[in-house]
Structures are given as structure tokens and as C-alpha cells.
Amino acid sequence: MSGGVDSSVAARLLANQDYDLSAIFMRNWDTRDESGTDKGCEWEKDWEDVQRVCNSLGIPCTMIDLSREYWNRIFQPALDVWESGSTPNPDVWCNREIKFGALLEHLPVNSTTGVSWFATGHYARKGWSSHGRPQLLSAKDQTKDQSYYLSSISEHGLLRALFPLGEFTKVQVRELARKYQLETAERPESMGLCFVGERGKFNSYLQPKPGPIIDFTTQNVIGNHEGLWTYTIGENAKVAGQPFKTFVSHKDSIKNAIYVVPGSHQALLEHRVICKDWKWIWNDSPPPGISEPAGFRASVKVRHRQDNQTCIAKIAQDKSLEIITDEPMRGVSPGQVAALWDGDWCLGCGVIASTSNSLLQSRQIIHDDRMNPPPTATQCNQVQKKKNLTPRRKRSPDHIGFHKRSPKLQSFQQISRE
């Protein structure tokens, strides 16, 4: 339990069922550890709220200190990535390394069954394949779905997981909290980096490293930054004195430079990303076709609130995972996490190592409106032109979009559930 409304309602729902319940609160962050003062006791208010909720539900609660594990496994590596100019997603790896990693190691094991369940307040669902293997599924409330944040957890961790809120919307959860008169019913939603907060709070852990902001189209210096981590690819750079809004297109860690372009510039769009350190939830059963030249048809997200983008995923020659989207994605940054779905089934995730634009920019190729479109877009344009030159024919049911459905691209769900 975190002290928020979601985990409180999750506990209340489980208390209505036949479970032997106990609550765990993780102390993962305390700025007093760094400042040496009594300021920064953020976790104490959360711990008080957890105790109040547990007392009202009649269940015991315990605090576990995992701050050392969080610093070593999550925060320090994230600082290194930020400093290099990439954009990490610590919340994704926190679920793998801390909540479904270090924390599970501390949980008691049931003496009768040899296992204990682990429930969280995440908005996600859990299903089972025909072979009895656990599946991570999207939540009913797509606006709150958190399966993206859970995409890195192992099958072992998922096997023990319960997601009581998966079938509820956020509005319904608030209503349940008020109905059950939980102490956290009106508590506002937390924002920012897990356990740390907004980005401005963790900037203090990085030393300023000033550098130029460069107009990518003219190569002129138009401003300065205090560190590559202070800007994210795709965001409004807010450079003063410019005749139009400029957005971050890419970063150069060697020159310590940030490049910006107008909002309509091609350099902000991506069709192709290369991922490293890919982790399938079913580690021994990657999707069929993923190693074939045609690839595997799926959908992808590179951030939490992004709509799923249809794509082709395949293993590249260097064993990295290549993802090519049907439609361009805006503001994709190396270091971010890309996750794949087959329908509502989340399959796994990896770290974006490079994108089409970052590869081109590293070779000093200037992007403008005349830049050749990505292969996927070119292929679709050629098919569309051909379609316009041929008589209209009745569309057969075995066609999807412009392409006849290939047996190699059939759904991973369809294969695994047969």
C-alpha cells in the first residue's frame, strides 16, 4: 500500500473476500538521507495514511525499507542515463526491480501452499493462457491503464500478482472509496517520478553542464541550456526571441548540444526504433514470427498515455528488436521504454537505443521537408497510388488495410490460445 486512494480501495475489495490479508508499505525514498536535515519526510504522511486505512479495515501493516535497493537499482542508473542526454523511465524498472523484485523477496511464504499472493493498486488485469501461464492485460479504464508500467515484470512476478482494480474506472474507484469511507478517499493523485516527484526535484542531483541550443534547420545557436537532461525530445523548448515555437528534435552528447526545429518538422516524427535489453514476460516464448523477415504484427507504446500504435516488430541482425510503426510517432527519445501488445495482451518491453532520426543525425544528414519518408510510409504510398489506378474491387474479408493477412503475422493470442 502506498497511502493513495487506489491501493486503499484495492485493500478494501480484498478484505471483502476470503483472504488472510496483511499490508506492506515500502519506504523507498527520504530526502533526509541526502540532506541530513529533518526536511523532506514525504514518506511519513504516506505511512500515516496507510496505518489509518489498515486500522479501519482491521488488517496488520508493516513498513519495509527498500531505499538502498531503489537508489542502487533504479535512481542512480537513471541519473546516469539523464546525464548522457537520453530519457529513462524509472517507473517501469521500479516495478521489475523493486515492487516485483526486492519486495517479493521480503514477503512471507504461506507454509501450506508455499506461495503468497501479491496485490497492488495498479490499473491492469491478469489473464491465463490455455497452457496455464499468466498474461498481463490492459485495464478496463484505458485512460488509467498502467500495463505499460508493468511491461518489464517477470512471469514469476506476474504469477503471484493480483490487480483488484483492473475492471474498474478511476471514477468508480473514487466512488468506492467514499462509499467505504476510506481516509484516503479525497487524496489527490500523485504525479511525477515514483517516490521522488516532479523532475525539478531530482535536477538537484545533477551538476549543471551548460551548452548551446541550436536551430537544426539553420545550425545557428539561439540559446543555452543547463544540461541535456533539462529538455526532453518532442517538448516545447520555449526559447525566447524566436518567431515561432521550437521543439527539441535531438541531442548531441559529444557537443553537449540540444537541437530544435519548428513544430511541423519531419525530425520530430519517427517510424522506426531499435530497442536493446528486450525482456519478454514469457522469457522462453517470444511471439511466433518475431525472428522472420516479415516480423510480427503488434502494437507499441513508448510512453504511458500514448495511444497504441500498430507496428511490425522483428529481431534485427544484431539481435536487437526493430519496431516499424504504420503511422509516425512524435517525440521519441533514446532511453525511453517501448512496450508491445497483442490486442490487450502486454508481451514485454525494452529500452530504445536509437531511432531513424537519431541514426540519420549521427551521420550529419540534415532533415527537412524533402527528406525521404520511411520505408513503411513509402510502401503505403505506392500501394495507395496503385489502388487509385486500378478498378475498385470488392474487399474480401481476409484483407486488413492494404495487405492480405499473412499466416506469419497472425495474432500471438490466436496461436497461444489454440
N, C-alpha and C positions, 0 to 999 in steps of 0.2 A: 504494500500500500504506500502511496506517495503523499497522502494528505489532500488530494484533489477529489472532485466530485465523482470522476469516473471509477477510480479504484474503490471508493466508498460504496457506490451502488453495486459494483461487482461483488464486494464482500456481502452486502445485504441480500443479493439474489442467491448467493451460495448458502447463506445462513438459512434460507427457506427450504433447502434441500438436505438430504441425508449425508452430510459431510462432517468429518471431525476437523474443524477449522482452527487455524492459528494464522496470525498475520505477521508479515515481515516488513520492516521499514529499513531501507538502505540509506546509510549516511555515506554519500559518495563525494561530498564537496563541502568545504568550510573554509572561507577566506581567512579565518583566523590562523589557519595552518601556515599561510604565507605572510600575513601582515603582522602577526604577533600581538594583536590587539583584541579587544572584545567586540569589535565591529565585524559585521558580516556573518551573523549567526542565522543564515537563511533557513537552514535545515531544522532549527529548533521549533519554529512556528509549524512546519510540516509535521514534525514528530508529535507536537501537542495535538494537532487536529486528528492524526491517526489514532492516538490514545483515546480521544473523546469518542470517535466513531466506534472503535472496538469496545469501549466500555458500554456504549449504548446497545451494541449487538451481543454483548456477553461472550466475546472471544478474546483469547490472550494475544498479546502482541509483543514482538521483540525487535530491537534495533541491532542491525549488523553493520559494522564499519568496513566499507569497501573502498574508502577514499584512496588508499595506496594503489589498489588494483586499477581504479579508474584513472588515476594520474599516469601510471606507467603504461597501461594498455591502450588508453583512449586519448587523454588530453595532451600528453607530451608528443606522441606521434602526430596528432592533429596540428599542434603548433608548428612542427617541422614542415608539414605539408603547406600550411598557410604561408609560412615564411618563404617557401620556394616559389610562391605565386599561384599554386593550384588551390582548389576549393574542396576540402574534405567534407564528409558528412558524418561527424562523430556519433550522432544518434543511432545510425544504422549499426555501427560496430559496437556501440554500447549494449545493444540488445544481444548480440552474439557473445561478446566477451564478458559482460558484467551480469545482466539480468538472466540470460540463459547460459551463462558460463560460470563465473565465480560464485554467484549467488546459489545456483543449483548445487554446487559443491558443498555449501554450508547447510542445505536443507536436510532435515532428518529423514531417514528411510523407514517406511512402515515395516514393522517387524513381521507382519503376517504376509503381506503381498510383496515386500521387498522393493516397493516403489512408493513415491508420494507425488500427487498432482501439484501443479504449479499454476495458479490462476493470476491473470493480470487484467488491468482495465483497458487494454488495447481494443480499438475498434477493428476487429478481424474475426474470421471464422476458421474453424478447423473441420476438415472432412477426412474421409478414409477411402483409399483406393480399393478395388476389388481384391487386391492382394493383402489388404490389411495394413497398408502403410499410410502414415498421416500426411495430409495435404493442407498447406496454408492457403486459405481462400480470402478473397476480398470481403469487406464488411458490407452489410446491407446499406448503410449510410455512406454513399460514395464521397460525399463532401468531407467526411471524417475518417475514411478508410486509412488504416495505418499498416496495411500489409507491406507497403514499401519499406517502412522502418524495420519490419521483421524479416525482410527478404534474405538476410545473411545468417539466420539461425540454423543450427544443425538439425538433422532429422531426430537425433536423440533428444534435443531440447524441445522440439515440437511435439514429440511423442508424449511428453509429460505435461504439455500446456493445456490450459482451459481459457477460453475467451468468452466470458459470460455476456459481454456487451455486443457481440457480433451481429445479433439480429435486431438491435435497437438503433434508433437515431439519437443524435445528441439531444434533441428536444425531448424525446421520450425519457432519456436518462435524467435530465433536469427535473422532469415531472415526477419521476420515481423518487428522486432524492427529496423532493418536497413532500411527496406522499408519505414517505417513511420518516420524515422529519429528521433527516441526517444533518449533522452540524456543518457539513461542507456544501450544502445544497446551493447556496448563493455564492460560493467561492469563485472568483474569476478564473478563466482558463490561463494556464501558464504559457509563456511564449519564449522563444529563443532557444539557445543551445541547452540540451538536457543537463540539469544540475548547475549550470553556470549562468544562463540568462542571455541577454542580448549581446550582440557582437562587440559593442563598445566596452563591455566589461572585461572581455578577455584580450582586448588590444593591449592592455597594460602589461601583459606577459611577454610582449614582443618589443624589441628595441626599434625605434624609428629608423627607417632606411630610405631617405628621400631619393626621388628620382623623377624623370620627366614624364609628362603626359603628352603623347604625340598624336597629331591628326594623321590617321593612317592613309588618307587619300592624298594629302599634300606633303607628308613627312615633316611638317613644321611642329615645333614644340609650342604647345598652347597652355601649359600649366605644369603643376608639380604635384606629386603625391608623397605621402609619408611612409609608404611601404606597400608592396604588391598586394598584401592581404587586406588593405583598406578598400579595395574595389573588387567586385565580382563581375565576371564576364556576363554581358547582357544587361547590366543595370545602367541607369542614367548616371553619367559621370558628373553632371552638374558643374561643368567647367564654366567659370564666369567669363563674360565678354564674347561669347560665341553667338553667331546669328541664328543658330538652330540648336536643338537638343542633340547632345552627343552621347553615345553609348559605348561601353567597353567591348571591344571586339576580341582582343587577345592581350597577352602579357609576354614580355621577353625577360626572362630571369637573368640572362647574361648581361644585357644592357640595363637591367633594373628599370625597364620602361613599360608603361601602360599605353596601349593604342586605343583610340576611339574613332568612331565613324558615325555618320548620320543614321537615324533610326531605320531607314529603309534599305540600308546597305546589305549586300549579299554576305558579307563577312560575319553577320550576326546569325546566319542560318546554317544548320547542319543537317546533312542526310546520312552521314556515316561516322560511327565512333568505333574505336578499338579499345577493348577492355582487357585488363590484366587481373590476376588473382581471382579468377571467377570461381564462385562457390555455388554448386547446386545443392539444394536442400536434400534431394536424394543423390548423394555424392557418387554412388556407384551406378546410377541410372540416368545419364543425360538424355535429353529428348532425342528420339529417333530422327535421323536426317541431319543432325547438327554438324556431323563431320562430312556430309556430302556437299558437292559443289553447289547444288540448288539450295541448300540450307533448310532451316526450319521456320515455318510461318508462326509468328508470335506477336505480342505487343510489348512495348517497352515504356518505362518511365525513367527520367533522370532527376526528378525532384518529386517531393511529396504531393503537391497539389496540381501536378501536371496531369492532363488527360492522357490516357493510354494511347500510344502511337503505334499503328500497325507497322510491322517490320519483318525483315528476313534476318535470322541470326545463323552464323556458321563459324566453325573453327577455322582460323586462318593458318597459313603455312607455318608460322612461328608459334603455334599453339595458343595464341591469344584469341579472344572472341570478337568477331566483327559483326556489328549491327548496322543494317542499312534500312532506314525508315522510308515509308511510302511518301510521307509529307515532311517538309523540313521542320526541325525543332529550333527554337530560338534560344540563344544564350547558353550553349552547352560548354561546360568547363572541364578540363582535365582535373582529376581528383574527385569529382562527383561520383555518386554511385548510380549505375544503371541496373535496373531490375527487369526481369522478363516474366510475362504471364502467358498462360494458355487459357484464354477465356478469363474466368475469375480465379484460376489456379496460379499462384505465385511459385515460380520454379527456382529462383535463385538470383544472385546478383554478383557484380564485380565492379572494380574501380576503372573509370575512364582514363586510359593512358594517353590517348591522343584523339583528335578529330580531323575531319577533312581540312578545315581551315587552319588548324594548328600545324598540320603537316605541310600545307602549301606555304604558310607564312614562314616556317622554319627554312624554307628553300628560297626565301626572298621573292616570292611571286606576289605581285600586287593584285588585290581583289578590287574589281569594280563591277558595274552592271553588265559588262561584256564578258565576265568570267563564264567559262563553260559550265553548264549545270551538271549536277552529279549524275552518275550513270543511271540511277533509278528514274530520275526526272526525265532524262533524255529518252530512255526506253518508253516511258509512258507517253511522251510527246509524239514519238514515232508511231506508236500504236494508235494514238488518237487521230493523227493525220491519215493513217491508212484506213481507219474506220470511217473517216469523213469522205474518202474517195470510193468506198465500196457500197453496194446497195445495203440498206438496212435489213437485217435478218432477225428473225425471232430468236430471242435469247433463250438458250437451253438451260435447264436447272443445274447442270454440272459446271456452270461458269460463275466465277466470282470476280467482279471487277472486269478487267480486261483479259484475265488469264484463265485458261482451263485448269480446274483443280487437279493438281498432280498428286499421285499416291504418296510421293515423298514428302509432300507438305501437309499431310493430313494432321489433324489435331493430336497433340500428345495425350490429351484426355481420352480421345476416342480409342487410341491404341492401348493405353494402360488399363482402360476400364472394360475392354473386351473380354 
